[in-house]
Amino acid sequence: MMRIARLLTGTALAAATAGALAAPASAAPGGDLVITPGTVTPGTGVTVHTTACGTGGTAAGDASAVGAGRFTLAPGGGPGEAAGRFEVPPSAQPGTYEIAAKCSGAGGSGVKNKRIMADLVVTVTSTAAAGERQPTQPRGHVKTGVGGALGPDPVQTAAGVAALAVAAAGGTWLLHRRARGDRI
């Protein structure tokens, strides 16, 4: 009985998952807000465009979350596309910011006052600059805090090795005398 219940539960979950995955593909019309580039550093210019406002439609953009204020998306770029531009302030802090736009103007029916959003990621270093950097090779000795008495100087290293050898020989001699029964 338990086996049948598990089988039915698994089948129901599979059907629900398939239905959930298929629904957005058919219900998602084009026209999201697209931010290029999606990841920026402070002081970078950003282009925003959408097809959600219809042919000839305009939009009022809002980038105040990142500190850039308002901007306008005007028809241009491609058929039915509205585009605009703003600059991320040099004082912007790293994080993810929501950029929004509200359709207005001559777009088709039902798109006026439509609100669309996208996320903008602000980082300290750009992903393009990080990809261009060559990996550096390590140089010098590792500063771990262990063995600070001896540095990278070969004379000091030889003196340290000699001191350890003398200590090991003396310890061995004392253990040998003790095993023979000699008094120290």
Order of alpha helices (4+ residues) and beta strands (2+ residues): alpha-beta-beta-beta-beta-beta-beta-beta-beta-alpha-alpha
